[in-house]
Amino acid sequence: MLGWLALPALCSFLLPWTFTIFHTALGDTAPHPGPHYLLPPIHEVIHSRRGATATLPCVLGAPPPSYKVRWSKVELGELREMPILITNGLHARGYGPLGGRARMRRGHRLDASLVIAGVRLEDEGRYRCELINGMEDESVALTLRLEGVVFPYQPSRGRYQFNYYEAKQACEEQDGRLATYAQLYQAWTEGLDWCNAGWLLDGSVRYPVLTARAPCGGRGRPGIRSYGPRDWKRDRYDAFCFSSALAGDVFFVPGRLTLSEAHAACRRRGAVVAKVGHLYAAWKFSGLDQCDGGWLSDGSVRFPITTPRPRCGGLPDPGVRSFGFPSPQQPAYGTYCYSEN
C-alpha cells in the first residue's frame, strides 16, 4: 500500500525533470524560475536589402545588477557561433568581419539592439542576443532575411560542372552567393521552375519544379526536389546563386560587339561589363526590361524581360533569357554595363 501511494508522488517529481532534459536535448531553452530580463521580440524575422542598415531588436525589461550582452551569428550548418559584439551597457567591443559594421543602437538605457550598416549578402542568417549576468543567462534569437533573387548558374562548359566549392566560388564571382534552402523555396513560390539540380549553401543539391513532367523527376507533386546527401568534392552539379539590391546601375549599350569590344565600351562610360548577378538584381529590383541580347562578364549573352511579348524571347513569363555562351569573337551583341553610384 505504501509503495502504491509513493508511485504518483514519484512520477510528479520525475516528470518535470524528464521534460526539462527532453527540451534541452532538442536545443530549447528550458524554463527557469528566475526573472526574465529580455523582452521577447515582436518580430523574429527582420527583412532588409543589401547596402541597407538593419536593426536587430533586443530590449531589456529591467536590467540585472551587473551584466553583459553578447551578440553572435549562428553559422549555417556549423555547430558554432561567430561573436559580433559584447557590451556592458557602457562600452562595446566588436569582433570578426561584422564587428566593424556593427554597433549598439542605444535608443534608451535598456536598449541592447544591434545595428548593422551596409548589409552584405553574407549577413543573412540567424543571430543571438545573449544576456550574461553570472546566474541565469538568457537569449533571444532573430533572423535577418534579405530580399533578393535566386538564379541558376552553370559555366560555359555546360551543366553539372561544379563541385560544392567551385559552385560557391562561381556564385561569388557573379555578384552572389550560394542560395539557402529558404531562398530557393521563396523563389519557387514566385515562379522559379528549373529542371537542373544545383548546390545550395548547406551543401545539399536540389531543384525547384512548378510543373511536374516526365523529364524532370517524374510526374509527382510540384515542389523542391532533393538529391539527398552529396559528396562536396566529387559530385558535380550546377549552382543556385542569390543576389540582392545593387549599389549601382545596370544599363545597355547597343551595337554589334565582340566580348573585348564590350569591355572597352563599358570602360569608356566609366563602368564595367555587368555580372550575371547584376543583371538579375536590376531585373528584379529596378524593373530592367530590354529586348536585346548583351554580353556579360562571364562571356554569356542574356537579356532581361519584365513585360513578356511575342517577339521578345517568346516565353509567357518575366525573367532573364539566355543565348548561352557564343564565341567571344562574334560581333553580334550589345553589352550590359554596371556602374557604382
NORWO-V333938 format. One record per residue. RES is the residue in three letters. SS is DSSP state (H for helix, E for strand, - for the rest). D_CENTER is the distance of its C-alpha to the mean C-alpha in Angstrom with 2 decimals. Layout:
RES|SS|D_CENTER + RES|SS|D_CENTER
This chain:
MET|-|62.72 + LEU|H|61.25 + GLY|H|58.59 + TRP|H|57.71 + LEU|H|57.36 + ALA|H|55.16 + LEU|H|52.54 + PRO|H|50.95 + ALA|H|50.93 + LEU|H|49.29 + CYS|H|46.58 + SER|H|45.91 + PHE|H|45.49 + LEU|H|43.26 + LEU|H|40.92 + PRO|H|38.99 + TRP|H|38.71 + THR|H|37.50 + PHE|H|34.77 + THR|H|33.63 + ILE|H|33.24 + PHE|H|31.47 + HIS|H|28.83 + THR|H|28.44 + ALA|H|27.96 + LEU|-|25.10 + GLY|-|23.33 + ASP|-|24.45 + THR|-|26.26 + ALA|-|29.88 + PRO|-|31.79 + HIS|-|34.32 + PRO|-|37.40 + GLY|-|36.74 + PRO|-|35.52 + HIS|-|31.90 + TYR|-|31.07 + LEU|E|27.40 + LEU|-|26.96 + PRO|-|24.38 + PRO|-|21.59 + ILE|-|22.21 + HIS|-|18.55 + GLU|-|16.25 + VAL|E|13.04 + ILE|E|12.73 + HIS|E|11.24 + SER|E|10.97 + ARG|-|10.45 + ARG|-|10.43 + GLY|-|13.97 + ALA|-|14.75 + THR|-|16.15 + ALA|E|14.63 + THR|E|17.04 + LEU|E|16.49 + PRO|-|19.89 + CYS|-|22.18 + VAL|E|25.86 + LEU|E|28.97 + GLY|-|31.60 + ALA|-|34.19 + PRO|-|34.14 + PRO|-|35.68 + PRO|-|38.51 + SER|-|36.35 + TYR|-|32.67 + LYS|E|29.55 + VAL|E|25.98 + ARG|E|23.29 + TRP|E|19.60 + SER|E|17.26 + LYS|E|13.67 + VAL|E|13.47 + GLU|-|12.21 + LEU|-|10.51 + GLY|-|13.47 + GLU|-|15.84 + LEU|-|18.65 + ARG|-|18.42 + GLU|E|17.30 + MET|E|16.94 + PRO|E|19.37 + ILE|E|18.56 + LEU|E|21.70 + ILE|E|24.98 + THR|E|27.53 + ASN|-|30.93 + GLY|-|31.00 + LEU|-|32.84 + HIS|-|31.13 + ALA|E|27.56 + ARG|E|26.33 + GLY|E|22.93 + TYR|-|21.62 + GLY|H|19.27 + PRO|H|17.03 + LEU|H|15.87 + GLY|H|19.50 + GLY|-|20.65 + ARG|-|18.35 + ALA|E|18.72 + ARG|E|21.87 + MET|E|23.49 + ARG|-|24.07 + ARG|-|27.57 + GLY|-|28.47 + HIS|-|31.25 + ARG|-|32.62 + LEU|-|30.57 + ASP|E|27.21 + ALA|-|24.83 + SER|-|21.65 + LEU|E|19.14 + VAL|E|18.44 + ILE|E|15.74 + ALA|-|16.87 + GLY|-|15.22 + VAL|-|11.58 + ARG|-|9.62 + LEU|H|6.27 + GLU|H|6.88 + ASP|H|7.91 + GLU|-|5.16 + GLY|E|7.04 + ARG|E|10.68 + TYR|E|13.59 + ARG|E|17.30 + CYS|E|20.29 + GLU|E|23.37 + LEU|E|26.94 + ILE|E|29.36 + ASN|-|33.01 + GLY|-|34.74 + MET|-|35.64 + GLU|-|33.08 + ASP|-|29.53 + GLU|E|27.00 + SER|E|23.27 + VAL|E|20.79 + ALA|E|17.12 + LEU|E|14.49 + THR|E|10.81 + LEU|E|8.99 + ARG|E|6.83 + LEU|E|6.30 + GLU|-|8.50 + GLY|E|8.02 + VAL|E|9.46 + VAL|E|9.25 + PHE|E|12.32 + PRO|E|14.42 + TYR|E|15.95 + GLN|-|19.19 + PRO|E|21.64 + SER|-|25.14 + ARG|-|26.65 + GLY|E|25.41 + ARG|-|23.21 + TYR|-|22.35 + GLN|-|22.76 + PHE|E|19.79 + ASN|-|19.70 + TYR|H|16.46 + TYR|H|16.92 + GLU|H|18.00 + ALA|H|15.07 + LYS|H|12.73 + GLN|H|15.22 + ALA|H|15.61 + CYS|H|12.08 + GLU|H|12.48 + GLU|H|15.93 + GLN|-|14.84 + ASP|-|12.74 + GLY|-|9.33 + ARG|E|7.58 + LEU|E|7.67 + ALA|-|5.62 + THR|-|5.58 + TYR|H|8.77 + ALA|H|7.95 + GLN|H|6.19 + LEU|H|9.27 + TYR|H|11.48 + GLN|H|10.85 + ALA|H|11.62 + TRP|H|14.58 + THR|H|15.90 + GLU|-|15.89 + GLY|-|17.94 + LEU|-|16.21 + ASP|-|19.01 + TRP|-|18.97 + CYS|-|21.53 + ASN|-|20.31 + ALA|-|18.32 + GLY|E|15.36 + TRP|E|13.54 + LEU|-|10.18 + LEU|-|8.57 + ASP|-|11.01 + GLY|-|13.83 + SER|-|14.71 + VAL|E|15.97 + ARG|E|15.79 + TYR|E|16.55 + PRO|E|16.66 + VAL|E|20.23 + LEU|-|21.56 + THR|-|25.11 + ALA|-|26.34 + ARG|E|28.78 + ALA|H|30.84 + PRO|H|29.34 + CYS|H|25.79 + GLY|-|26.10 + GLY|E|29.09 + ARG|-|29.83 + GLY|-|28.10 + ARG|-|25.86 + PRO|-|22.86 + GLY|E|19.47 + ILE|E|16.93 + ARG|E|19.29 + SER|E|18.85 + TYR|-|20.79 + GLY|-|20.81 + PRO|-|20.76 + ARG|-|20.91 + ASP|-|22.28 + TRP|-|19.70 + LYS|-|22.53 + ARG|-|24.82 + ASP|-|23.01 + ARG|-|21.88 + TYR|E|19.66 + ASP|E|17.57 + ALA|E|13.85 + PHE|E|11.08 + CYS|E|9.10 + PHE|E|6.45 + SER|E|8.03 + SER|E|8.86 + ALA|-|12.38 + LEU|-|14.91 + ALA|-|17.38 + GLY|E|20.05 + ASP|E|21.64 + VAL|E|21.98 + PHE|E|25.58 + PHE|E|27.79 + VAL|E|30.93 + PRO|E|33.41 + GLY|E|35.79 + ARG|E|36.62 + LEU|E|34.93 + THR|-|34.28 + LEU|H|31.02 + SER|H|32.84 + GLU|H|34.37 + ALA|H|30.97 + HIS|H|29.87 + ALA|H|33.18 + ALA|H|32.85 + CYS|H|29.53 + ARG|H|30.99 + ARG|H|34.01 + ARG|-|31.84 + GLY|-|30.07 + ALA|-|26.86 + VAL|E|25.22 + VAL|E|24.52 + ALA|-|21.08 + LYS|-|18.33 + VAL|H|16.82 + GLY|H|13.50 + HIS|H|15.89 + LEU|H|17.77 + TYR|H|15.08 + ALA|H|13.79 + ALA|H|17.50 + TRP|H|18.20 + LYS|H|15.53 + PHE|H|16.09 + SER|H|19.61 + GLY|-|21.18 + LEU|-|22.38 + ASP|-|25.02 + GLN|-|27.17 + CYS|-|29.35 + ASP|-|29.89 + GLY|-|28.41 + GLY|E|27.37 + TRP|E|26.64 + LEU|-|23.23 + SER|-|22.91 + ASP|-|22.36 + GLY|-|25.63 + SER|-|24.39 + VAL|E|25.79 + ARG|E|23.81 + PHE|E|24.22 + PRO|E|22.26 + ILE|E|23.93 + THR|-|23.36 + THR|-|26.81 + PRO|-|27.91 + ARG|-|31.56 + PRO|-|33.98 + ARG|-|34.54 + CYS|-|30.95 + GLY|-|29.36 + GLY|-|31.09 + LEU|-|28.09 + PRO|-|27.94 + ASP|-|24.26 + PRO|-|22.30 + GLY|E|20.05 + VAL|E|20.12 + ARG|E|23.16 + SER|E|23.95 + PHE|-|27.35 + GLY|-|26.15 + PHE|-|27.34 + PRO|-|30.90 + SER|-|33.24 + PRO|-|32.31 + GLN|-|36.01 + GLN|-|36.10 + PRO|-|36.87 + ALA|-|35.59 + TYR|E|32.49 + GLY|E|31.34 + THR|E|28.17 + TYR|E|25.03 + CYS|E|24.86 + TYR|E|22.35 + SER|E|23.71 + GLU|E|22.26 + ASN|-|23.59
